[in-house]
Amino acid sequence: MPVIVDPSHGTGKRSLINPMSKASIAAGADGLMIEVHPCPECALSDGEESLTFQQFANLMEELKNVIEICGRTF
């Protein structure tokens, strides 16, 4: 069965989403669920655990390296 990790709700903190995402992929997760919002400070819910579009794009670039190191494909 595929394993999907939710680092947004799992940590509840924007600052922990990147390291948890990388650790999850390195541990073998098949996918991630990450909250993204154009203005997290204005979100009606879960703003503290949401990335901006630019933060999400940066994370995806960083994850490509982790995925490659783990011998997997993006």
PDB file with SEQRES, HELIX, SHEET and CRYST1 records, atoms N, CA, C and O in Angstrom:
SEQRES   1 A   74  MET PRO VAL ILE VAL ASP PRO SER HIS GLY THR GLY LYS          
SEQRES   2 A   74  ARG SER LEU ILE ASN PRO MET SER LYS ALA SER ILE ALA          
SEQRES   3 A   74  ALA GLY ALA ASP GLY LEU MET ILE GLU VAL HIS PRO CYS          
SEQRES   4 A   74  PRO GLU CYS ALA LEU SER ASP GLY GLU GLU SER LEU THR          
SEQRES   5 A   74  PHE GLN GLN PHE ALA ASN LEU MET GLU GLU LEU LYS ASN          
SEQRES   6 A   74  VAL ILE GLU ILE CYS GLY ARG THR PHE                          
HELIX    1 AA1 PRO A    7  THR A   11  1                                   5    
HELIX    2 AA2 ARG A   14  ALA A   26  1                                  13    
HELIX    3 AA3 PRO A   40  CYS A   42  5                                   3    
HELIX    4 AA4 GLY A   47  GLU A   49  5                                   3    
HELIX    5 AA5 PHE A   53  ILE A   69  1                                  17    
SHEET    1 AA1 2 ILE A   4  VAL A   5  0                                        
SHEET    2 AA1 2 GLY A  31  LEU A  32  1                                        
CRYST1    1.000    1.000    1.000  90.00  90.00  90.00 P 1           1          
ATOM      1  N   MET A   1       0.829  -1.170   0.000  1.00  0.00           N  
ATOM      2  CA  MET A   1       0.000   0.000   0.000  1.00  0.00           C  
ATOM      3  C   MET A   1       0.884   1.249   0.000  1.00  0.00           C  
ATOM      4  O   MET A   1       1.899   1.288   0.696  1.00  0.00           O  
ATOM      5  N   PRO A   2       0.512   2.249  -0.762  1.00  0.00           N  
ATOM      6  CA  PRO A   2       1.268   3.503  -0.757  1.00  0.00           C  
ATOM      7  C   PRO A   2       1.170   4.204   0.597  1.00  0.00           C  
ATOM      8  O   PRO A   2       0.150   4.135   1.283  1.00  0.00           O  
ATOM      9  N   VAL A   3       2.240   4.866   0.953  1.00  0.00           N  
ATOM     10  CA  VAL A   3       2.286   5.640   2.204  1.00  0.00           C  
ATOM     11  C   VAL A   3       2.324   7.117   1.843  1.00  0.00           C  
ATOM     12  O   VAL A   3       3.213   7.570   1.121  1.00  0.00           O  
ATOM     13  N   ILE A   4       1.346   7.865   2.355  1.00  0.00           N  
ATOM     14  CA  ILE A   4       1.270   9.303   2.126  1.00  0.00           C  
ATOM     15  C   ILE A   4       1.438   9.994   3.483  1.00  0.00           C  
ATOM     16  O   ILE A   4       0.767   9.635   4.451  1.00  0.00           O  
ATOM     17  N   VAL A   5       2.322  10.973   3.552  1.00  0.00           N  
ATOM     18  CA  VAL A   5       2.601  11.684   4.802  1.00  0.00           C  
ATOM     19  C   VAL A   5       2.055  13.107   4.693  1.00  0.00           C  
ATOM     20  O   VAL A   5       2.124  13.735   3.637  1.00  0.00           O  
ATOM     21  N   ASP A   6       1.517  13.596   5.795  1.00  0.00           N  
ATOM     22  CA  ASP A   6       0.965  14.947   5.859  1.00  0.00           C  
ATOM     23  C   ASP A   6       1.813  15.780   6.826  1.00  0.00           C  
ATOM     24  O   ASP A   6       1.470  15.909   8.001  1.00  0.00           O  
ATOM     25  N   PRO A   7       2.934  16.351   6.322  1.00  0.00           N  
ATOM     26  CA  PRO A   7       3.801  17.120   7.213  1.00  0.00           C  
ATOM     27  C   PRO A   7       3.171  18.429   7.695  1.00  0.00           C  
ATOM     28  O   PRO A   7       3.613  18.990   8.697  1.00  0.00           O  
ATOM     29  N   SER A   8       2.160  18.913   7.004  1.00  0.00           N  
ATOM     30  CA  SER A   8       1.490  20.141   7.451  1.00  0.00           C  
ATOM     31  C   SER A   8       0.733  19.891   8.754  1.00  0.00           C  
ATOM     32  O   SER A   8       0.985  20.550   9.762  1.00  0.00           O  
ATOM     33  N   HIS A   9      -0.191  18.940   8.724  1.00  0.00           N  
ATOM     34  CA  HIS A   9      -0.955  18.629   9.934  1.00  0.00           C  
ATOM     35  C   HIS A   9      -0.127  17.831  10.938  1.00  0.00           C  
ATOM     36  O   HIS A   9      -0.334  17.937  12.147  1.00  0.00           O  
ATOM     37  N   GLY A  10       0.799  17.043  10.438  1.00  0.00           N  
ATOM     38  CA  GLY A  10       1.620  16.214  11.321  1.00  0.00           C  
ATOM     39  C   GLY A  10       2.491  17.032  12.259  1.00  0.00           C  
ATOM     40  O   GLY A  10       2.766  16.616  13.384  1.00  0.00           O  
ATOM     41  N   THR A  11       2.927  18.204  11.789  1.00  0.00           N  
ATOM     42  CA  THR A  11       3.776  19.047  12.631  1.00  0.00           C  
ATOM     43  C   THR A  11       3.029  20.265  13.156  1.00  0.00           C  
ATOM     44  O   THR A  11       3.302  20.734  14.262  1.00  0.00           O  
ATOM     45  N   GLY A  12       2.087  20.782  12.368  1.00  0.00           N  
ATOM     46  CA  GLY A  12       1.337  21.969  12.764  1.00  0.00           C  
ATOM     47  C   GLY A  12       2.115  23.260  12.682  1.00  0.00           C  
ATOM     48  O   GLY A  12       1.633  24.312  13.102  1.00  0.00           O  
ATOM     49  N   LYS A  13       3.340  23.183  12.131  1.00  0.00           N  
ATOM     50  CA  LYS A  13       4.192  24.380  12.060  1.00  0.00           C  
ATOM     51  C   LYS A  13       4.844  24.479  10.688  1.00  0.00           C  
ATOM     52  O   LYS A  13       5.455  23.529  10.200  1.00  0.00           O  
ATOM     53  N   ARG A  14       4.702  25.631  10.091  1.00  0.00           N  
ATOM     54  CA  ARG A  14       5.282  25.876   8.763  1.00  0.00           C  
ATOM     55  C   ARG A  14       6.783  25.582   8.743  1.00  0.00           C  
ATOM     56  O   ARG A  14       7.299  25.026   7.774  1.00  0.00           O  
ATOM     57  N   SER A  15       7.469  25.953   9.800  1.00  0.00           N  
ATOM     58  CA  SER A  15       8.933  25.793   9.836  1.00  0.00           C  
ATOM     59  C   SER A  15       9.378  24.334   9.833  1.00  0.00           C  
ATOM     60  O   SER A  15      10.541  24.045   9.548  1.00  0.00           O  
ATOM     61  N   LEU A  16       8.479  23.423  10.142  1.00  0.00           N  
ATOM     62  CA  LEU A  16       8.839  21.997  10.200  1.00  0.00           C  
ATOM     63  C   LEU A  16       8.422  21.216   8.959  1.00  0.00           C  
ATOM     64  O   LEU A  16       8.750  20.037   8.828  1.00  0.00           O  
ATOM     65  N   ILE A  17       7.705  21.863   8.053  1.00  0.00           N  
ATOM     66  CA  ILE A  17       7.215  21.147   6.876  1.00  0.00           C  
ATOM     67  C   ILE A  17       8.369  20.675   5.994  1.00  0.00           C  
ATOM     68  O   ILE A  17       8.369  19.524   5.558  1.00  0.00           O  
ATOM     69  N   ASN A  18       9.350  21.532   5.723  1.00  0.00           N  
ATOM     70  CA  ASN A  18      10.468  21.134   4.861  1.00  0.00           C  
ATOM     71  C   ASN A  18      11.262  19.960   5.439  1.00  0.00           C  
ATOM     72  O   ASN A  18      11.448  18.963   4.741  1.00  0.00           O  
ATOM     73  N   PRO A  19      11.735  20.039   6.681  1.00  0.00           N  
ATOM     74  CA  PRO A  19      12.509  18.900   7.183  1.00  0.00           C  
ATOM     75  C   PRO A  19      11.677  17.622   7.299  1.00  0.00           C  
ATOM     76  O   PRO A  19      12.195  16.532   7.055  1.00  0.00           O  
ATOM     77  N   MET A  20      10.408  17.735   7.663  1.00  0.00           N  
ATOM     78  CA  MET A  20       9.569  16.541   7.770  1.00  0.00           C  
ATOM     79  C   MET A  20       9.297  15.943   6.389  1.00  0.00           C  
ATOM     80  O   MET A  20       9.238  14.723   6.239  1.00  0.00           O  
ATOM     81  N   SER A  21       9.135  16.790   5.398  1.00  0.00           N  
ATOM     82  CA  SER A  21       8.920  16.301   4.037  1.00  0.00           C  
ATOM     83  C   SER A  21      10.140  15.531   3.545  1.00  0.00           C  
ATOM     84  O   SER A  21      10.015  14.441   2.987  1.00  0.00           O  
ATOM     85  N   LYS A  22      11.305  16.100   3.753  1.00  0.00           N  
ATOM     86  CA  LYS A  22      12.545  15.442   3.323  1.00  0.00           C  
ATOM     87  C   LYS A  22      12.754  14.126   4.065  1.00  0.00           C  
ATOM     88  O   LYS A  22      13.125  13.122   3.457  1.00  0.00           O  
ATOM     89  N   ALA A  23      12.520  14.127   5.362  1.00  0.00           N  
ATOM     90  CA  ALA A  23      12.678  12.899   6.150  1.00  0.00           C  
ATOM     91  C   ALA A  23      11.677  11.846   5.708  1.00  0.00           C  
ATOM     92  O   ALA A  23      12.009  10.662   5.649  1.00  0.00           O  
ATOM     93  N   SER A  24      10.470  12.257   5.399  1.00  0.00           N  
ATOM     94  CA  SER A  24       9.438  11.315   4.973  1.00  0.00           C  
ATOM     95  C   SER A  24       9.815  10.643   3.659  1.00  0.00           C  
ATOM     96  O   SER A  24       9.678   9.428   3.511  1.00  0.00           O  
ATOM     97  N   ILE A  25      10.287  11.437   2.711  1.00  0.00           N  
ATOM     98  CA  ILE A  25      10.708  10.873   1.425  1.00  0.00           C  
ATOM     99  C   ILE A  25      11.901   9.943   1.627  1.00  0.00           C  
ATOM    100  O   ILE A  25      11.943   8.855   1.052  1.00  0.00           O  
ATOM    101  N   ALA A  26      12.865  10.360   2.435  1.00  0.00           N  
ATOM    102  CA  ALA A  26      14.046   9.529   2.700  1.00  0.00           C  
ATOM    103  C   ALA A  26      13.662   8.215   3.384  1.00  0.00           C  
ATOM    104  O   ALA A  26      14.326   7.196   3.194  1.00  0.00           O  
ATOM    105  N   ALA A  27      12.597   8.242   4.175  1.00  0.00           N  
ATOM    106  CA  ALA A  27      12.150   7.034   4.878  1.00  0.00           C  
ATOM    107  C   ALA A  27      11.298   6.131   3.988  1.00  0.00           C  
ATOM    108  O   ALA A  27      10.927   5.030   4.394  1.00  0.00           O  
ATOM    109  N   GLY A  28      10.985   6.597   2.768  1.00  0.00           N  
ATOM    110  CA  GLY A  28      10.263   5.742   1.836  1.00  0.00           C  
ATOM    111  C   GLY A  28       8.835   6.132   1.526  1.00  0.00           C  
ATOM    112  O   GLY A  28       8.127   5.377   0.859  1.00  0.00           O  
ATOM    113  N   ALA A  29       8.391   7.285   1.988  1.00  0.00           N  
ATOM    114  CA  ALA A  29       7.022   7.715   1.696  1.00  0.00           C  
ATOM    115  C   ALA A  29       6.812   7.826   0.188  1.00  0.00           C  
ATOM    116  O   ALA A  29       7.717   8.206  -0.555  1.00  0.00           O  
ATOM    117  N   ASP A  30       5.614   7.492  -0.238  1.00  0.00           N  
ATOM    118  CA  ASP A  30       5.272   7.541  -1.657  1.00  0.00           C  
ATOM    119  C   ASP A  30       4.705   8.895  -2.077  1.00  0.00           C  
ATOM    120  O   ASP A  30       4.664   9.208  -3.267  1.00  0.00           O  
ATOM    121  N   GLY A  31       4.272   9.690  -1.118  1.00  0.00           N  
ATOM    122  CA  GLY A  31       3.695  10.981  -1.445  1.00  0.00           C  
ATOM    123  C   GLY A  31       3.555  11.855  -0.223  1.00  0.00           C  
ATOM    124  O   GLY A  31       3.705  11.398   0.910  1.00  0.00           O  
ATOM    125  N   LEU A  32       3.263  13.123  -0.467  1.00  0.00           N  
ATOM    126  CA  LEU A  32       3.096  14.107   0.600  1.00  0.00           C  
ATOM    127  C   LEU A  32       1.810  14.895   0.373  1.00  0.00           C  
ATOM    128  O   LEU A  32       1.426  15.152  -0.768  1.00  0.00           O  
ATOM    129  N   MET A  33       1.152  15.273   1.456  1.00  0.00           N  
ATOM    130  CA  MET A  33       0.026  16.209   1.398  1.00  0.00           C  
ATOM    131  C   MET A  33       0.482  17.458   2.123  1.00  0.00           C  
ATOM    132  O   MET A  33       0.741  17.426   3.326  1.00  0.00           O  
ATOM    133  N   ILE A  34       0.580  18.553   1.398  1.00  0.00           N  
ATOM    134  CA  ILE A  34       1.095  19.790   1.978  1.00  0.00           C  
ATOM    135  C   ILE A  34       0.103  20.914   1.725  1.00  0.00           C  
ATOM    136  O   ILE A  34      -0.326  21.137   0.593  1.00  0.00           O  
ATOM    137  N   GLU A  35      -0.253  21.611   2.781  1.00  0.00           N  
ATOM    138  CA  GLU A  35      -1.178  22.734   2.654  1.00  0.00           C  
ATOM    139  C   GLU A  35      -0.446  23.924   2.054  1.00  0.00           C  
ATOM    140  O   GLU A  35       0.657  24.272   2.476  1.00  0.00           O  
ATOM    141  N   VAL A  36      -1.085  24.546   1.051  1.00  0.00           N  
ATOM    142  CA  VAL A  36      -0.522  25.705   0.374  1.00  0.00           C  
ATOM    143  C   VAL A  36      -1.621  26.760   0.296  1.00  0.00           C  
ATOM    144  O   VAL A  36      -2.777  26.453   0.006  1.00  0.00           O  
ATOM    145  N   HIS A  37      -1.243  27.998   0.556  1.00  0.00           N  
ATOM    146  CA  HIS A  37      -2.218  29.097   0.538  1.00  0.00           C  
ATOM    147  C   HIS A  37      -1.507  30.347   0.038  1.00  0.00           C  
ATOM    148  O   HIS A  37      -0.346  30.564   0.383  1.00  0.00           O  
ATOM    149  N   PRO A  38      -2.180  31.189  -0.777  1.00  0.00           N  
ATOM    150  CA  PRO A  38      -1.518  32.389  -1.289  1.00  0.00           C  
ATOM    151  C   PRO A  38      -1.134  33.372  -0.186  1.00  0.00           C  
ATOM    152  O   PRO A  38      -0.188  34.143  -0.350  1.00  0.00           O  
ATOM    153  N   CYS A  39      -1.849  33.354   0.926  1.00  0.00           N  
ATOM    154  CA  CYS A  39      -1.551  34.250   2.047  1.00  0.00           C  
ATOM    155  C   CYS A  39      -1.901  33.514   3.347  1.00  0.00           C  
ATOM    156  O   CYS A  39      -2.982  33.719   3.901  1.00  0.00           O  
ATOM    157  N   PRO A  40      -0.995  32.661   3.834  1.00  0.00           N  
ATOM    158  CA  PRO A  40      -1.302  31.855   5.019  1.00  0.00           C  
ATOM    159  C   PRO A  40      -1.774  32.660   6.223  1.00  0.00           C  
ATOM    160  O   PRO A  40      -2.573  32.169   7.021  1.00  0.00           O  
ATOM    161  N   GLU A  41      -1.287  33.893   6.360  1.00  0.00           N  
ATOM    162  CA  GLU A  41      -1.683  34.719   7.496  1.00  0.00           C  
ATOM    163  C   GLU A  41      -3.172  35.070   7.443  1.00  0.00           C  
ATOM    164  O   GLU A  41      -3.775  35.386   8.469  1.00  0.00           O  
ATOM    165  N   CYS A  42      -3.762  35.015   6.247  1.00  0.00           N  
ATOM    166  CA  CYS A  42      -5.189  35.348   6.066  1.00  0.00           C  
ATOM    167  C   CYS A  42      -6.066  34.103   5.943  1.00  0.00           C  
ATOM    168  O   CYS A  42      -7.281  34.221   5.782  1.00  0.00           O  
ATOM    169  N   ALA A  43      -5.474  32.926   6.015  1.00  0.00           N  
ATOM    170  CA  ALA A  43      -6.245  31.690   5.851  1.00  0.00           C  
ATOM    171  C   ALA A  43      -7.275  31.555   6.968  1.00  0.00           C  
ATOM    172  O   ALA A  43      -7.007  31.893   8.121  1.00  0.00           O  
ATOM    173  N   LEU A  44      -8.446  31.060   6.611  1.00  0.00           N  
ATOM    174  CA  LEU A  44      -9.500  30.869   7.603  1.00  0.00           C  
ATOM    175  C   LEU A  44      -9.188  29.721   8.551  1.00  0.00           C  
ATOM    176  O   LEU A  44      -9.673  29.685   9.682  1.00  0.00           O  
ATOM    177  N   SER A  45      -8.364  28.772   8.072  1.00  0.00           N  
ATOM    178  CA  SER A  45      -7.924  27.686   8.949  1.00  0.00           C  
ATOM    179  C   SER A  45      -6.559  27.200   8.488  1.00  0.00           C  
ATOM    180  O   SER A  45      -6.201  27.339   7.318  1.00  0.00           O  
ATOM    181  N   ASP A  46      -5.820  26.644   9.395  1.00  0.00           N  
ATOM    182  CA  ASP A  46      -4.528  25.999   9.123  1.00  0.00           C  
ATOM    183  C   ASP A  46      -3.466  26.926   8.535  1.00  0.00           C  
ATOM    184  O   ASP A  46      -2.538  26.447   7.885  1.00  0.00           O  
ATOM    185  N   GLY A  47      -3.574  28.222   8.742  1.00  0.00           N  
ATOM    186  CA  GLY A  47      -2.582  29.151   8.215  1.00  0.00           C  
ATOM    187  C   GLY A  47      -1.190  28.913   8.773  1.00  0.00           C  
ATOM    188  O   GLY A  47      -0.196  29.089   8.069  1.00  0.00           O  
ATOM    189  N   GLU A  48      -1.116  28.512  10.035  1.00  0.00           N  
ATOM    190  CA  GLU A  48       0.189  28.279  10.669  1.00  0.00           C  
ATOM    191  C   GLU A  48       0.924  27.083  10.073  1.00  0.00           C  
ATOM    192  O   GLU A  48       2.137  26.945  10.229  1.00  0.00           O  
ATOM    193  N   GLU A  49       0.178  26.226   9.392  1.00  0.00           N  
ATOM    194  CA  GLU A  49       0.799  25.024   8.827  1.00  0.00           C  
ATOM    195  C   GLU A  49       0.682  24.999   7.305  1.00  0.00           C  
ATOM    196  O   GLU A  49       0.682  23.933   6.688  1.00  0.00           O  
ATOM    197  N   SER A  50       0.583  26.187   6.710  1.00  0.00           N  
ATOM    198  CA  SER A  50       0.492  26.301   5.257  1.00  0.00           C  
ATOM    199  C   SER A  50       1.715  27.011   4.701  1.00  0.00           C  
ATOM    200  O   SER A  50       2.253  27.929   5.320  1.00  0.00           O  
ATOM    201  N   LEU A  51       2.148  26.572   3.520  1.00  0.00           N  
ATOM    202  CA  LEU A  51       3.238  27.224   2.802  1.00  0.00           C  
ATOM    203  C   LEU A  51       2.653  28.198   1.787  1.00  0.00           C  
ATOM    204  O   LEU A  51       1.523  28.028   1.329  1.00  0.00           O  
ATOM    205  N   THR A  52       3.429  29.219   1.442  1.00  0.00           N  
ATOM    206  CA  THR A  52       3.054  30.076   0.328  1.00  0.00           C  
ATOM    207  C   THR A  52       3.374  29.324  -0.967  1.00  0.00           C  
ATOM    208  O   THR A  52       4.050  28.296  -0.938  1.00  0.00           O  
ATOM    209  N   PHE A  53       2.895  29.829  -2.085  1.00  0.00           N  
ATOM    210  CA  PHE A  53       3.189  29.180  -3.362  1.00  0.00           C  
ATOM    211  C   PHE A  53       4.701  29.131  -3.611  1.00  0.00           C  
ATOM    212  O   PHE A  53       5.221  28.120  -4.084  1.00  0.00           O  
ATOM    213  N   GLN A  54       5.400  30.215  -3.293  1.00  0.00           N  
ATOM    214  CA  GLN A  54       6.847  30.249  -3.510  1.00  0.00           C  
ATOM    215  C   GLN A  54       7.571  29.272  -2.587  1.00  0.00           C  
ATOM    216  O   GLN A  54       8.507  28.598  -3.016  1.00  0.00           O  
ATOM    217  N   GLN A  55       7.152  29.189  -1.336  1.00  0.00           N  
ATOM    218  CA  GLN A  55       7.759  28.226  -0.402  1.00  0.00           C  
ATOM    219  C   GLN A  55       7.550  26.790  -0.892  1.00  0.00           C  
ATOM    220  O   GLN A  55       8.440  25.946  -0.787  1.00  0.00           O  
ATOM    221  N   PHE A  56       6.354  26.536  -1.431  1.00  0.00           N  
ATOM    222  CA  PHE A  56       6.063  25.199  -1.958  1.00  0.00           C  
ATOM    223  C   PHE A  56       6.950  24.889  -3.161  1.00  0.00           C  
ATOM    224  O   PHE A  56       7.494  23.790  -3.267  1.00  0.00           O  
ATOM    225  N   ALA A  57       7.094  25.852  -4.063  1.00  0.00           N  
ATOM    226  CA  ALA A  57       7.950  25.655  -5.238  1.00  0.00           C  
ATOM    227  C   ALA A  57       9.396  25.393  -4.819  1.00  0.00           C  
ATOM    228  O   ALA A  57      10.065  24.532  -5.390  1.00  0.00           O  
ATOM    229  N   ASN A  58       9.876  26.136  -3.823  1.00  0.00           N  
ATOM    230  CA  ASN A  58      11.242  25.917  -3.321  1.00  0.00           C  
ATOM    231  C   ASN A  58      11.385  24.526  -2.717  1.00  0.00           C  
ATOM    232  O   ASN A  58      12.388  23.848  -2.943  1.00  0.00           O  
ATOM    233  N   LEU A  59      10.387  24.099  -1.950  1.00  0.00           N  
ATOM    234  CA  LEU A  59      10.436  22.768  -1.349  1.00  0.00           C  
ATOM    235  C   LEU A  59      10.490  21.694  -2.428  1.00  0.00           C  
ATOM    236  O   LEU A  59      11.248  20.733  -2.304  1.00  0.00           O  
ATOM    237  N   MET A  60       9.692  21.846  -3.487  1.00  0.00           N  
ATOM    238  CA  MET A  60       9.695  20.846  -4.554  1.00  0.00           C  
ATOM    239  C   MET A  60      11.070  20.735  -5.205  1.00  0.00           C  
ATOM    240  O   MET A  60      11.519  19.640  -5.543  1.00  0.00           O  
ATOM    241  N   GLU A  61      11.730  21.872  -5.377  1.00  0.00           N  
ATOM    242  CA  GLU A  61      13.093  21.845  -5.938  1.00  0.00           C  
ATOM    243  C   GLU A  61      14.046  21.104  -5.000  1.00  0.00           C  
ATOM    244  O   GLU A  61      14.867  20.304  -5.449  1.00  0.00           O  
ATOM    245  N   GLU A  62      13.934  21.372  -3.697  1.00  0.00           N  
ATOM    246  CA  GLU A  62      14.794  20.704  -2.720  1.00  0.00           C  
ATOM    247  C   GLU A  62      14.497  19.207  -2.650  1.00  0.00           C  
ATOM    248  O   GLU A  62      15.407  18.398  -2.471  1.00  0.00           O  
ATOM    249  N   LEU A  63      13.236  18.845  -2.789  1.00  0.00           N  
ATOM    250  CA  LEU A  63      12.857  17.433  -2.709  1.00  0.00           C  
ATOM    251  C   LEU A  63      13.390  16.634  -3.894  1.00  0.00           C  
ATOM    252  O   LEU A  63      13.646  15.436  -3.773  1.00  0.00           O  
ATOM    253  N   LYS A  64      13.554  17.287  -5.026  1.00  0.00           N  
ATOM    254  CA  LYS A  64      14.108  16.576  -6.192  1.00  0.00           C  
ATOM    255  C   LYS A  64      15.456  15.966  -5.840  1.00  0.00           C  
ATOM    256  O   LYS A  64      15.744  14.837  -6.238  1.00  0.00           O  
ATOM    257  N   ASN A  65      16.283  16.692  -5.103  1.00  0.00           N  
ATOM    258  CA  ASN A  65      17.597  16.176  -4.708  1.00  0.00           C  
ATOM    259  C   ASN A  65      17.466  14.978  -3.771  1.00  0.00           C  
ATOM    260  O   ASN A  65      18.175  13.984  -3.926  1.00  0.00           O  
ATOM    261  N   VAL A  66      16.571  15.072  -2.810  1.00  0.00           N  
ATOM    262  CA  VAL A  66      16.368  13.960  -1.863  1.00  0.00           C  
ATOM    263  C   VAL A  66      15.877  12.723  -2.605  1.00  0.00           C  
ATOM    264  O   VAL A  66      16.346  11.611  -2.360  1.00  0.00           O  
ATOM    265  N   ILE A  67      14.937  12.927  -3.507  1.00  0.00           N  
ATOM    266  CA  ILE A  67      14.382  11.812  -4.278  1.00  0.00           C  
ATOM    267  C   ILE A  67      15.474  11.156  -5.109  1.00  0.00           C  
ATOM    268  O   ILE A  67      15.555   9.930  -5.176  1.00  0.00           O  
ATOM    269  N   GLU A  68      16.303  11.959  -5.733  1.00  0.00           N  
ATOM    270  CA  GLU A  68      17.395  11.427  -6.558  1.00  0.00           C  
ATOM    271  C   GLU A  68      18.399  10.653  -5.716  1.00  0.00           C  
ATOM    272  O   GLU A  68      18.831   9.569  -6.105  1.00  0.00           O  
ATOM    273  N   ILE A  69      18.771  11.201  -4.570  1.00  0.00           N  
ATOM    274  CA  ILE A  69      19.731  10.541  -3.681  1.00  0.00           C  
ATOM    275  C   ILE A  69      19.192   9.183  -3.226  1.00  0.00           C  
ATOM    276  O   ILE A  69      19.950   8.229  -3.051  1.00  0.00           O  
ATOM    277  N   CYS A  70      17.881   9.113  -3.040  1.00  0.00           N  
ATOM    278  CA  CYS A  70      17.243   7.869  -2.586  1.00  0.00           C  
ATOM    279  C   CYS A  70      17.034   6.882  -3.733  1.00  0.00           C  
ATOM    280  O   CYS A  70      16.500   5.793  -3.525  1.00  0.00           O  
ATOM    281  N   GLY A  71      17.447   7.255  -4.931  1.00  0.00           N  
ATOM    282  CA  GLY A  71      17.326   6.357  -6.071  1.00  0.00           C  
ATOM    283  C   GLY A  71      15.904   6.205  -6.586  1.00  0.00           C  
ATOM    284  O   GLY A  71      15.545   5.175  -7.157  1.00  0.00           O  
ATOM    285  N   ARG A  72      15.103   7.236  -6.379  1.00  0.00           N  
ATOM    286  CA  ARG A  72      13.708   7.200  -6.805  1.00  0.00           C  
ATOM    287  C   ARG A  72      13.495   8.253  -7.880  1.00  0.00           C  
ATOM    288  O   ARG A  72      14.403   9.031  -8.174  1.00  0.00           O  
ATOM    289  N   THR A  73      12.314   8.286  -8.465  1.00  0.00           N  
ATOM    290  CA  THR A  73      12.006   9.266  -9.499  1.00  0.00           C  
ATOM    291  C   THR A  73      10.957  10.230  -9.016  1.00  0.00           C  
ATOM    292  O   THR A  73      10.143   9.910  -8.149  1.00  0.00           O  
ATOM    293  N   PHE A  74      10.985  11.416  -9.586  1.00  0.00           N  
ATOM    294  CA  PHE A  74      10.065  12.490  -9.201  1.00  0.00           C  
ATOM    295  C   PHE A  74       8.842  12.438 -10.101  1.00  0.00           C  
ATOM    296  O   PHE A  74       7.932  13.254  -9.954  1.00  0.00           O  
TER     297      PHE A  74                                                      
END                                                                             
